[in-house]
Amino acid sequence: MAASWTDVEALVKHLFDQGLQPDRQELVDLAFAEDANDDVIDALDSLNGKPVPSLESLKQQLEANKQI
């Protein structure tokens, strides 16, 4: 099942607001630390290993991977 973009955004928005560019592992680690639901974890795990430059880029990547 696809993750809710609202859930993903609520989990990671603060990283991008700080100007960070987290990579897949950092996002997955955060999801586990925050006890995110399995769909969110699976969605973030679908990313490649490159840093994600923006929240919009994250959304586009997850849409392309059919995860949201």
Secondary structure by P-SEA (a helix, b strand, c coil): cbbbaaaaaaacaaaaaacccccaaaaaaaaaaacccaaaaaaaaaccccccccaaaaaaaaaaaccc
